[in-house]
Amino acid sequence: MRIGGNFWLPGCAAALVALSAAALAIPHPQPGVFGIGYGADLYAFVAVACAQGLVYFLAVTVLLRRGVKPGLGMILCVAVLLRLMVLVFPPFLSNDMYRYVWDGWVQGAGINPYRYIPDDSHLAFLRDAVVFPNINRADYARTIYPPAAQACFFFAAALTKFLHVPPVLGMKVAMVGVEAVGIWAMLVLLERAGMQRARILIYAWNPLPVWEFAGNGHVDAIAVCFVALALAAACAGKGGRAAAALAVATLAKFLPVVLLPAIWRRWDWRFAVVFAGLIVLLYVPYLSAGWNVFGFLGGYAAQENLASGQGIFLLRLIDLALPLPVFVYLAGLAVVLAAIGAGMVFGRVGVSAKTVSRRCLLLGGVLVLGISPHYPWYFAFLLVPACIVPSPAALYLVTASFLLYLNPTHTDLFWPSIVFGPYVVLAAGEYFVLSPAMAAVQQGAKI
């Protein structure tokens, strides 16, 4: 007897929940000690996350089978359950959350968050026993987070204080709440694309947003939300709204700026004015910090071995054959992205959800391959266009990124090879084999 999707999807849901429970049972660090560790516990967590990834791919495969019509309610309930399970635990893979709370408190005191490092005596009156001792780089680094993120930190911290909610839990709830708005926007995007809304499973059941947003509360949830809003607005022909949403996404995480050519319609000057104007407007409240308004960005690039090139996967591979200065490599990457973007802007105009999503996956994929981010949460924004165009390459890249936790120095080539190598092979197959084949089939159908 053939077993249909009505059996397999609930089974996958149960497996994802059980694996989350198993991951939460792994010993966590003591308060004040962050990262799950670099021993057996970390390997155990990554193994469980990868097992969840395999279950997730089975669920996506079942979802996309012709004739399978899963219930949207069930999919969303499972997504909520997965997040609630993780939400109540303190963050144990990253301590970035504590900086978010601190930046919110600093702004609540009427102080520019880019002006002082957390350890500065001017901020001594804000110190507590829970948040302050756990801020990373507190004694030498100003905040790195851009203005849209800072605005979210401010409002989340203020609301948390008003409601008397523990500050870390409150910030995590705020990030999951922003992510929920993004999920709503993805549902709108799917409906406008004429696709079943059940495809939200492609985002909502992926283990990365569960662990990195509900678990660690990463600011990338804001970027995901506003990328989804930008795509939904662009596909509805609302250029101004799309520009505004993409500007906010850019000033939440910077990386989504690469999607600009995928969304901008040629000669739409209103889009350009709104995008640039909102970028400037969001920076204005913080300009009293001068050049410090860019925070620890330069220091972070040096600390992560990006400025030296030692932390960039493709550059390290190139260096094995021919040493290449990092500025030459980055200039080449910029030229490639500019050429792809120009082709999109000045080529055939198309605003269908599939067209825009394919463009986003191409630009986003080239960017993350070129700079090889060191942490899983940087890849999350690719899941938004993947709901419309479920690219195996993109889904593999996002889901396999948990393996990067096993490369704490960011200089070992083995784990990035496991993440980026299959991605390149799958992406090449999609672009050079699958796409031409599908185009030929469609052309034959017209004849």
DOLO-330354 format. One record per residue (C-alpha): residue in three letters; z, x, y. Coordinates in Angstrom, 3 decimals. Example, Ala and Ser with C-alpha at 12.3 -4.5 7.8 and 13.67 -1.06 7.14 Angstrom:
+------+----------+----------+----------+
| rest |       zz |       xx |       yy |
+------+----------+----------+----------+
|  ALA |    7.800 |   12.300 |   -4.500 |
|  SER |    7.140 |   13.670 |   -1.060 |
+------+----------+----------+----------+
***
This chain:
+------+----------+----------+----------+
| rest |       zz |       xx |       yy |
+------+----------+----------+----------+
|  MET |    0.000 |    0.000 |    0.000 |
|  ARG |   -0.916 |    1.319 |    3.414 |
|  ILE |    2.056 |    1.905 |    5.683 |
|  GLY |    1.271 |    0.972 |    9.262 |
|  GLY |    2.601 |    2.021 |   12.631 |
|  ASN |    5.170 |   -0.782 |   12.545 |
|  PHE |    7.038 |    1.292 |    9.945 |
|  TRP |    6.379 |    4.815 |   11.122 |
|  LEU |    7.337 |    4.488 |   14.781 |
|  PRO |   10.850 |    3.117 |   14.119 |
|  GLY |   11.231 |    5.878 |   11.550 |
|  CYS |   10.247 |    8.487 |   14.122 |
|  ALA |   12.653 |    6.929 |   16.613 |
|  ALA |   15.515 |    7.138 |   14.120 |
|  ALA |   14.648 |   10.768 |   13.359 |
|  LEU |   14.601 |   11.687 |   17.062 |
|  VAL |   18.016 |   10.091 |   17.585 |
|  ALA |   19.464 |   11.802 |   14.506 |
|  LEU |   18.114 |   15.194 |   15.585 |
|  SER |   19.578 |   14.730 |   19.067 |
|  ALA |   22.953 |   14.058 |   17.484 |
|  ALA |   22.545 |   17.205 |   15.383 |
|  ALA |   21.715 |   19.281 |   18.469 |
|  LEU |   24.742 |   17.930 |   20.309 |
|  ALA |   26.930 |   18.935 |   17.357 |
|  ILE |   25.980 |   22.598 |   17.769 |
|  PRO |   28.912 |   24.515 |   19.332 |
|  HIS |   28.588 |   24.682 |   23.108 |
|  PRO |   29.959 |   27.355 |   25.432 |
|  GLN |   33.398 |   27.118 |   26.955 |
|  PRO |   33.602 |   25.724 |   30.519 |
|  GLY |   32.368 |   28.295 |   32.992 |
|  VAL |   30.131 |   30.076 |   30.474 |
|  PHE |   26.518 |   28.949 |   30.584 |
|  GLY |   23.531 |   29.030 |   28.360 |
|  ILE |   23.996 |   28.003 |   24.761 |
|  GLY |   24.252 |   31.705 |   24.041 |
|  TYR |   21.806 |   34.208 |   22.661 |
|  GLY |   22.916 |   34.135 |   19.053 |
|  ALA |   22.806 |   31.752 |   16.127 |
|  ASP |   23.696 |   28.695 |   18.231 |
|  LEU |   20.661 |   29.142 |   20.472 |
|  TYR |   18.346 |   29.571 |   17.493 |
|  ALA |   19.869 |   26.473 |   15.915 |
|  PHE |   19.271 |   24.405 |   19.045 |
|  VAL |   15.669 |   25.595 |   19.420 |
|  ALA |   15.052 |   24.859 |   15.731 |
|  VAL |   16.298 |   21.299 |   16.210 |
|  ALA |   14.221 |   20.886 |   19.378 |
|  CYS |   11.131 |   22.086 |   17.501 |
|  ALA |   11.890 |   19.642 |   14.682 |
|  GLN |   12.038 |   16.908 |   17.301 |
|  GLY |    8.673 |   18.143 |   18.537 |
|  LEU |    7.142 |   17.679 |   15.088 |
|  VAL |    8.547 |   14.143 |   14.869 |
|  TYR |    7.247 |   13.484 |   18.370 |
|  PHE |    3.722 |   14.577 |   17.422 |
|  LEU |    3.838 |   12.257 |   14.411 |
|  ALA |    4.878 |    9.392 |   16.706 |
|  VAL |    2.043 |   10.142 |   19.155 |
|  THR |   -0.458 |   10.292 |   16.283 |
|  VAL |    0.703 |    6.918 |   14.980 |
|  LEU |    0.665 |    5.464 |   18.505 |
|  LEU |   -2.957 |    6.458 |   19.073 |
|  ARG |   -4.207 |    5.090 |   15.775 |
|  ARG |   -6.612 |    2.242 |   16.251 |
|  GLY |   -5.026 |   -1.110 |   15.511 |
|  VAL |   -1.420 |    0.001 |   16.025 |
|  LYS |    0.283 |   -2.081 |   18.730 |
|  PRO |    3.885 |   -0.951 |   19.105 |
|  GLY |    6.317 |   -2.876 |   21.258 |
|  LEU |    6.904 |   -1.498 |   24.738 |
|  GLY |   10.497 |   -2.703 |   24.663 |
|  MET |   11.309 |   -0.700 |   21.554 |
|  ILE |    9.751 |    2.439 |   23.012 |
|  LEU |   11.708 |    2.164 |   26.255 |
|  CYS |   14.984 |    1.352 |   24.474 |
|  VAL |   14.656 |    4.472 |   22.342 |
|  ALA |   13.886 |    6.532 |   25.464 |
|  VAL |   17.017 |    5.170 |   27.159 |
|  LEU |   19.165 |    5.823 |   24.080 |
|  LEU |   17.969 |    9.427 |   23.795 |
|  ARG |   18.870 |   10.041 |   27.426 |
|  LEU |   22.254 |    8.312 |   27.266 |
|  MET |   23.263 |   10.426 |   24.287 |
|  VAL |   22.664 |   13.635 |   26.228 |
|  LEU |   23.682 |   12.416 |   29.681 |
|  VAL |   27.419 |   12.286 |   28.976 |
|  PHE |   27.576 |   15.953 |   27.896 |
|  PRO |   27.980 |   18.712 |   30.493 |
|  PRO |   24.819 |   20.826 |   30.956 |
|  PHE |   24.834 |   23.647 |   28.409 |
|  LEU |   21.350 |   25.177 |   28.639 |
|  SER |   21.395 |   25.863 |   32.378 |
|  ASN |   23.847 |   25.839 |   35.275 |
|  ASP |   21.263 |   25.063 |   37.980 |
|  MET |   22.885 |   21.643 |   38.333 |
|  TYR |   25.940 |   23.129 |   40.039 |
|  ARG |   23.790 |   24.594 |   42.810 |
|  TYR |   22.257 |   21.129 |   43.370 |
|  VAL |   25.702 |   19.595 |   43.834 |
|  TRP |   26.784 |   22.446 |   46.126 |
|  ASP |   23.676 |   22.127 |   48.302 |
|  GLY |   24.388 |   18.409 |   48.607 |
|  TRP |   27.954 |   19.098 |   49.690 |
|  VAL |   26.858 |   21.719 |   52.215 |
|  GLN |   24.434 |   19.266 |   53.827 |
|  GLY |   27.098 |   16.555 |   53.770 |
|  ALA |   29.243 |   18.895 |   55.883 |
|  GLY |   26.412 |   19.135 |   58.431 |
|  ILE |   25.422 |   22.695 |   57.489 |
|  ASN |   21.909 |   23.954 |   56.764 |
|  PRO |   21.881 |   24.849 |   53.037 |
|  TYR |   19.513 |   27.779 |   53.676 |
|  ARG |   21.906 |   29.472 |   56.116 |
|  TYR |   24.685 |   30.809 |   53.879 |
|  ILE |   25.154 |   31.998 |   50.321 |
|  PRO |   27.777 |   29.907 |   48.458 |
|  ASP |   30.269 |   32.803 |   48.534 |
|  ASP |   30.155 |   33.029 |   52.338 |
|  SER |   33.490 |   32.480 |   54.048 |
|  HIS |   31.936 |   29.825 |   56.306 |
|  LEU |   31.746 |   27.545 |   53.263 |
|  ALA |   35.180 |   28.334 |   51.839 |
|  PHE |   36.470 |   24.856 |   52.748 |
|  LEU |   34.005 |   23.293 |   50.282 |
|  ARG |   35.129 |   25.274 |   47.255 |
|  ASP |   36.608 |   23.422 |   44.301 |
|  ALA |   37.682 |   24.251 |   40.757 |
|  VAL |   34.714 |   22.652 |   38.954 |
|  VAL |   31.467 |   23.195 |   40.864 |
|  PHE |   31.918 |   26.370 |   42.911 |
|  PRO |   32.977 |   28.736 |   40.073 |
|  ASN |   29.904 |   27.724 |   38.081 |
|  ILE |   27.168 |   28.265 |   40.693 |
|  ASN |   24.662 |   30.894 |   39.617 |
|  ARG |   23.926 |   33.815 |   41.985 |
|  ALA |   26.684 |   32.529 |   44.278 |
|  ASP |   27.537 |   35.946 |   45.696 |
|  TYR |   24.066 |   37.084 |   46.751 |
|  ALA |   21.428 |   34.310 |   46.792 |
|  ARG |   20.700 |   31.525 |   49.224 |
|  THR |   19.375 |   28.330 |   47.724 |
|  ILE |   15.782 |   28.417 |   46.457 |
|  TYR |   15.114 |   24.679 |   46.379 |
|  PRO |   12.608 |   23.235 |   48.894 |
|  PRO |   13.249 |   20.387 |   51.359 |
|  ALA |   12.351 |   17.338 |   49.226 |
|  ALA |   14.742 |   18.560 |   46.556 |
|  GLN |   17.393 |   19.182 |   49.208 |
|  ALA |   17.053 |   15.618 |   50.501 |
|  CYS |   17.626 |   14.322 |   46.987 |
|  PHE |   20.667 |   16.583 |   46.568 |
|  PHE |   22.134 |   15.272 |   49.809 |
|  PHE |   21.735 |   11.583 |   48.966 |
|  ALA |   22.853 |   12.040 |   45.340 |
|  ALA |   25.982 |   13.958 |   46.388 |
|  ALA |   26.834 |   11.399 |   49.073 |
|  LEU |   26.405 |    8.448 |   46.711 |
|  THR |   28.361 |   10.173 |   43.969 |
|  LYS |   31.232 |   10.817 |   46.371 |
|  PHE |   31.154 |    7.231 |   47.639 |
|  LEU |   31.285 |    5.841 |   44.086 |
|  HIS |   33.958 |    8.352 |   42.972 |
|  VAL |   31.786 |    9.592 |   40.108 |
|  PRO |   32.281 |   13.141 |   38.753 |
|  PRO |   29.832 |   15.276 |   40.754 |
|  VAL |   27.893 |   16.829 |   37.871 |
|  LEU |   27.532 |   13.538 |   36.023 |
|  GLY |   26.515 |   11.858 |   39.274 |
|  MET |   23.755 |   14.397 |   39.915 |
|  LYS |   22.465 |   14.024 |   36.355 |
|  VAL |   22.415 |   10.241 |   36.715 |
|  ALA |   20.507 |   10.632 |   39.991 |
|  MET |   17.847 |   12.795 |   38.309 |
|  VAL |   17.468 |   10.356 |   35.424 |
|  GLY |   17.243 |    7.523 |   37.948 |
|  VAL |   14.424 |    9.309 |   39.782 |
|  GLU |   12.748 |    9.939 |   36.429 |
|  ALA |   12.997 |    6.188 |   35.690 |
|  VAL |   10.990 |    5.498 |   38.858 |
|  GLY |    8.427 |    7.989 |   37.575 |
|  ILE |    8.246 |    6.181 |   34.232 |
|  TRP |    7.630 |    2.929 |   36.093 |
|  ALA |    4.815 |    4.637 |   38.024 |
|  MET |    3.299 |    5.885 |   34.750 |
|  LEU |    3.373 |    2.319 |   33.401 |
|  VAL |    1.530 |    1.165 |   36.537 |
|  LEU |   -0.973 |    3.990 |   36.077 |
|  LEU |   -1.573 |    3.030 |   32.439 |
|  GLU |   -2.095 |   -0.609 |   33.407 |
|  ARG |   -4.586 |    0.343 |   36.126 |
|  ALA |   -6.406 |    2.519 |   33.604 |
|  GLY |   -6.728 |   -0.445 |   31.242 |
|  MET |   -4.665 |    1.290 |   28.548 |
|  GLN |   -1.784 |   -0.081 |   26.523 |
|  ARG |    1.494 |    0.564 |   28.284 |
|  ALA |    2.982 |    1.707 |   24.987 |
|  ARG |    1.373 |    5.059 |   25.738 |
|  ILE |    4.446 |    5.747 |   27.853 |
|  LEU |    5.835 |    7.034 |   24.550 |
|  ILE |    3.810 |   10.198 |   25.173 |
|  TYR |    6.132 |   10.987 |   28.064 |
|  ALA |    9.327 |    9.111 |   27.240 |
|  TRP |    9.816 |   10.383 |   23.671 |
|  ASN |    8.926 |   14.000 |   24.357 |
|  PRO |   12.094 |   16.066 |   23.809 |
|  LEU |   11.570 |   18.194 |   26.925 |
|  PRO |   12.472 |   15.587 |   29.593 |
|  VAL |   15.333 |   14.351 |   27.420 |
|  TRP |   17.040 |   17.753 |   27.280 |
|  GLU |   15.962 |   19.124 |   30.647 |
|  PHE |   16.476 |   16.021 |   32.799 |
|  ALA |   19.198 |   13.975 |   31.091 |
|  GLY |   20.768 |   17.102 |   29.617 |
|  ASN |   20.424 |   19.715 |   32.338 |
|  GLY |   19.521 |   17.469 |   35.277 |
|  HIS |   16.702 |   19.696 |   36.465 |
|  VAL |   15.063 |   19.008 |   39.797 |
|  ASP |   11.663 |   18.829 |   38.086 |
|  ALA |   12.449 |   15.156 |   37.451 |
|  ILE |   11.672 |   14.605 |   41.141 |
|  ALA |    8.338 |   16.393 |   40.776 |
|  VAL |    7.458 |   14.310 |   37.711 |
|  CYS |    8.318 |   11.108 |   39.553 |
|  PHE |    6.186 |   11.847 |   42.597 |
|  VAL |    3.268 |   13.262 |   40.608 |
|  ALA |    3.222 |    9.931 |   38.749 |
|  LEU |    3.363 |    8.021 |   42.036 |
|  ALA |    0.555 |   10.191 |   43.425 |
|  LEU |   -1.702 |    9.580 |   40.426 |
|  ALA |   -1.021 |    5.847 |   40.461 |
|  ALA |   -1.827 |    5.643 |   44.182 |
|  ALA |   -4.939 |    7.823 |   43.881 |
|  CYS |   -6.352 |    5.696 |   41.073 |
|  ALA |   -5.790 |    2.583 |   43.203 |
|  GLY |   -7.719 |    4.131 |   46.092 |
|  LYS |   -4.583 |    4.561 |   48.230 |
|  GLY |   -5.281 |    8.027 |   49.578 |
|  GLY |   -2.484 |    8.101 |   52.150 |
|  ARG |    0.168 |    7.110 |   49.630 |
|  ALA |   -1.173 |    9.600 |   47.122 |
|  ALA |   -1.016 |   12.383 |   49.720 |
|  ALA |    2.556 |   11.495 |   50.674 |
|  ALA |    3.705 |   11.400 |   47.064 |
|  LEU |    2.033 |   14.711 |   46.232 |
|  ALA |    3.616 |   16.321 |   49.312 |
|  VAL |    7.072 |   15.261 |   48.128 |
|  ALA |    6.316 |   16.518 |   44.606 |
|  THR |    5.210 |   19.854 |   46.087 |
|  LEU |    8.389 |   20.233 |   48.118 |
|  ALA |   10.473 |   19.400 |   45.092 |
|  LYS |    9.051 |   22.177 |   42.879 |
|  PHE |    5.987 |   23.828 |   44.556 |
|  LEU |    3.869 |   23.887 |   41.357 |
|  PRO |    2.361 |   20.373 |   41.799 |
|  VAL |    0.440 |   21.617 |   44.862 |
|  VAL |   -2.161 |   22.833 |   42.363 |
|  LEU |   -3.058 |   19.178 |   41.686 |
|  LEU |   -4.311 |   18.674 |   45.252 |
|  PRO |   -8.044 |   19.134 |   44.445 |
|  ALA |   -7.746 |   16.733 |   41.507 |
|  ILE |   -6.491 |   13.912 |   43.730 |
|  TRP |   -8.107 |   14.549 |   47.101 |
|  ARG |  -11.404 |   12.743 |   47.648 |
|  ARG |  -14.008 |   14.696 |   49.585 |
|  TRP |  -13.946 |   14.182 |   53.374 |
|  ASP |  -10.794 |   12.045 |   53.153 |
|  TRP |   -9.215 |   13.584 |   56.242 |
|  ARG |   -6.438 |   11.018 |   56.284 |
|  PHE |   -5.269 |   12.421 |   52.941 |
|  ALA |   -5.287 |   15.968 |   54.310 |
|  VAL |   -3.450 |   14.998 |   57.498 |
|  VAL |   -0.772 |   13.016 |   55.656 |
|  PHE |   -0.233 |   15.765 |   53.085 |
|  ALA |    0.019 |   18.611 |   55.611 |
|  GLY |    1.954 |   16.516 |   58.126 |
|  LEU |    4.602 |   15.461 |   55.631 |
|  ILE |    5.017 |   19.040 |   54.410 |
|  VAL |    5.758 |   20.117 |   57.993 |
|  LEU |    7.964 |   17.100 |   58.658 |
|  LEU |   10.127 |   17.758 |   55.602 |
|  TYR |   10.712 |   21.344 |   56.691 |
|  VAL |   11.654 |   20.480 |   60.297 |
|  PRO |   15.350 |   19.590 |   59.657 |
|  TYR |   15.903 |   23.014 |   58.076 |
|  LEU |   14.028 |   25.281 |   60.490 |
|  SER |   17.242 |   26.419 |   62.191 |
|  ALA |   17.573 |   28.859 |   59.271 |
|  GLY |   14.397 |   30.670 |   60.395 |
|  TRP |   12.612 |   32.583 |   57.651 |
|  ASN |   15.593 |   31.931 |   55.391 |
|  VAL |   14.180 |   28.429 |   54.992 |
|  PHE |   12.291 |   29.833 |   51.983 |
|  GLY |   15.624 |   30.821 |   50.496 |
|  PHE |   15.794 |   33.019 |   47.425 |
|  LEU |   12.114 |   32.552 |   46.542 |
|  GLY |   11.164 |   36.209 |   46.979 |
|  GLY |   14.292 |   37.456 |   45.259 |
|  TYR |   13.713 |   35.083 |   42.374 |
|  ALA |   10.177 |   36.406 |   41.869 |
|  ALA |   11.558 |   39.933 |   41.686 |
|  GLN |   14.477 |   38.994 |   39.447 |
|  GLU |   12.232 |   37.184 |   36.960 |
|  ASN |    9.860 |   40.189 |   36.816 |
|  LEU |    7.072 |   38.135 |   38.387 |
|  ALA |    6.633 |   40.347 |   41.449 |
|  SER |    6.277 |   43.409 |   39.210 |
|  GLY |    4.001 |   41.595 |   36.774 |
|  GLN |    6.213 |   42.430 |   33.794 |
|  GLY |    7.154 |   38.772 |   33.437 |
|  ILE |    3.572 |   37.439 |   33.515 |
|  PHE |    2.254 |   36.980 |   29.987 |
|  LEU |   -1.506 |   37.306 |   30.572 |
|  LEU |   -1.070 |   40.289 |   32.870 |
|  ARG |    1.021 |   42.028 |   30.219 |
|  LEU |   -1.787 |   41.462 |   27.702 |
|  ILE |   -4.383 |   42.804 |   30.127 |
|  ASP |   -2.202 |   45.847 |   30.786 |
|  LEU |   -2.354 |   46.754 |   27.095 |
|  ALA |   -6.020 |   47.620 |   27.603 |
|  LEU |   -6.344 |   48.267 |   31.326 |
|  PRO |   -3.454 |   48.530 |   33.809 |
|  LEU |   -4.011 |   46.015 |   36.592 |
|  PRO |   -2.004 |   45.755 |   39.841 |
|  VAL |   -0.133 |   42.480 |   40.047 |
|  PHE |   -1.644 |   41.581 |   43.437 |
|  VAL |   -5.153 |   41.950 |   41.979 |
|  TYR |   -4.237 |   39.704 |   39.068 |
|  LEU |   -2.677 |   37.043 |   41.317 |
|  ALA |   -5.650 |   37.190 |   43.670 |
|  GLY |   -7.970 |   36.664 |   40.695 |
|  LEU |   -5.889 |   33.697 |   39.531 |
|  ALA |   -6.050 |   32.210 |   43.029 |
|  VAL |   -9.837 |   32.643 |   43.091 |
|  VAL |  -10.190 |   30.927 |   39.705 |
|  LEU |   -8.041 |   27.990 |   40.794 |
|  ALA |   -9.882 |   27.764 |   44.120 |
|  ALA |  -13.250 |   27.741 |   42.350 |
|  ILE |  -12.159 |   25.009 |   39.942 |
|  GLY |  -10.670 |   23.014 |   42.801 |
|  ALA |  -13.799 |   23.377 |   44.950 |
|  GLY |  -15.911 |   22.155 |   42.067 |
|  MET |  -13.721 |   19.074 |   41.830 |
|  VAL |  -13.666 |   18.349 |   45.552 |
|  PHE |  -17.357 |   18.953 |   46.229 |
|  GLY |  -18.694 |   17.782 |   42.883 |
|  ARG |  -19.249 |   14.241 |   41.717 |
|  VAL |  -16.656 |   11.888 |   43.196 |
|  GLY |  -14.572 |   10.078 |   40.602 |
|  VAL |  -11.261 |    8.275 |   40.921 |
|  SER |  -10.845 |    6.808 |   37.447 |
|  ALA |   -7.494 |    7.491 |   35.827 |
|  LYS |   -9.122 |    9.528 |   33.045 |
|  THR |  -11.118 |   11.666 |   35.450 |
|  VAL |   -8.161 |   12.420 |   37.710 |
|  SER |   -5.876 |   13.084 |   34.734 |
|  ARG |   -8.337 |   15.495 |   33.114 |
|  ARG |   -8.599 |   17.372 |   36.390 |
|  CYS |   -4.814 |   17.551 |   36.685 |
|  LEU |   -4.487 |   18.874 |   33.147 |
|  LEU |   -7.123 |   21.528 |   33.810 |
|  LEU |   -5.621 |   22.747 |   37.080 |
|  GLY |   -2.040 |   22.521 |   35.859 |
|  GLY |   -2.889 |   24.228 |   32.585 |
|  VAL |   -4.669 |   27.135 |   34.274 |
|  LEU |   -1.745 |   27.592 |   36.671 |
|  VAL |    1.016 |   27.643 |   34.056 |
|  LEU |   -1.056 |   29.858 |   31.762 |
|  GLY |   -1.710 |   32.221 |   34.661 |
|  ILE |    1.901 |   32.545 |   35.838 |
|  SER |    3.587 |   31.852 |   32.451 |
|  PRO |    6.830 |   30.173 |   33.602 |
|  HIS |    9.889 |   31.374 |   31.725 |
|  TYR |   11.681 |   28.053 |   31.309 |
|  PRO |   10.682 |   24.787 |   29.593 |
|  TRP |   11.349 |   22.475 |   32.525 |
|  TYR |    8.499 |   24.013 |   34.563 |
|  PHE |    5.973 |   22.411 |   32.193 |
|  ALA |    7.211 |   18.817 |   32.448 |
|  PHE |    4.763 |   17.630 |   35.143 |
|  LEU |    1.861 |   18.062 |   32.679 |
|  LEU |    3.181 |   15.112 |   30.672 |
|  VAL |    2.208 |   12.682 |   33.446 |
|  PRO |   -1.596 |   13.045 |   33.141 |
|  ALA |   -1.162 |   13.526 |   29.363 |
|  CYS |   -0.142 |    9.862 |   29.102 |
|  ILE |   -3.689 |    8.959 |   30.165 |
|  VAL |   -5.477 |   11.847 |   28.431 |
|  PRO |   -3.258 |   12.874 |   25.472 |
|  SER |   -4.569 |   16.416 |   25.274 |
|  PRO |   -3.283 |   18.162 |   22.109 |
|  ALA |   -3.323 |   21.451 |   24.024 |
|  ALA |   -1.156 |   20.168 |   26.872 |
|  LEU |    1.241 |   18.347 |   24.559 |
|  TYR |    1.632 |   21.446 |   22.420 |
|  LEU |    2.270 |   23.626 |   25.477 |
|  VAL |    4.961 |   21.323 |   26.848 |
|  THR |    6.701 |   20.764 |   23.526 |
|  ALA |    6.544 |   24.370 |   22.302 |
|  SER |    8.015 |   25.660 |   25.568 |
|  PHE |   11.507 |   25.428 |   24.052 |
|  LEU |   10.635 |   28.675 |   22.262 |
|  LEU |   10.838 |   30.459 |   25.615 |
|  TYR |   14.630 |   30.129 |   25.419 |
|  LEU |   14.424 |   32.835 |   22.736 |
|  ASN |   12.971 |   35.322 |   25.246 |
|  PRO |   15.889 |   35.814 |   27.689 |
|  THR |   14.551 |   39.057 |   29.189 |
|  HIS |   11.098 |   37.459 |   29.766 |
|  THR |    9.401 |   40.707 |   28.735 |
|  ASP |    8.946 |   40.184 |   24.969 |
|  LEU |    5.350 |   39.190 |   24.195 |
|  PHE |    6.050 |   37.521 |   20.846 |
|  TRP |    7.473 |   34.149 |   21.915 |
|  PRO |    5.067 |   33.628 |   24.837 |
|  SER |    2.236 |   34.366 |   22.380 |
|  ILE |    3.462 |   31.543 |   20.144 |
|  VAL |    3.552 |   29.212 |   23.142 |
|  PHE |    0.395 |   30.178 |   25.034 |
|  GLY |   -1.838 |   31.451 |   22.213 |
|  PRO |   -2.296 |   28.111 |   20.393 |
|  TYR |   -2.579 |   26.400 |   23.773 |
|  VAL |   -5.617 |   28.520 |   24.691 |
|  VAL |   -7.238 |   27.860 |   21.299 |
|  LEU |   -6.615 |   24.109 |   21.490 |
|  ALA |   -7.740 |   23.886 |   25.128 |
|  ALA |  -10.938 |   25.812 |   24.366 |
|  GLY |  -11.639 |   23.471 |   21.457 |
|  GLU |  -11.132 |   20.418 |   23.646 |
|  TYR |  -13.292 |   21.738 |   26.467 |
|  PHE |  -16.143 |   23.377 |   24.573 |
|  VAL |  -16.263 |   21.305 |   21.369 |
|  LEU |  -14.558 |   17.938 |   21.692 |
|  SER |  -15.703 |   17.007 |   25.219 |
|  PRO |  -19.422 |   17.781 |   24.608 |
|  ALA |  -19.258 |   15.902 |   21.304 |
|  MET |  -17.744 |   12.825 |   22.936 |
|  ALA |  -20.300 |   12.990 |   25.759 |
|  ALA |  -23.099 |   13.088 |   23.188 |
|  VAL |  -21.695 |   10.072 |   21.364 |
|  GLN |  -21.422 |    8.129 |   24.616 |
|  GLN |  -24.968 |    9.074 |   25.601 |
|  GLY |  -26.248 |    7.981 |   22.196 |
|  ALA |  -24.450 |    4.663 |   22.566 |
|  LYS |  -26.256 |    4.055 |   25.888 |
|  ILE |  -29.624 |    4.754 |   24.259 |
+------+----------+----------+----------+
***
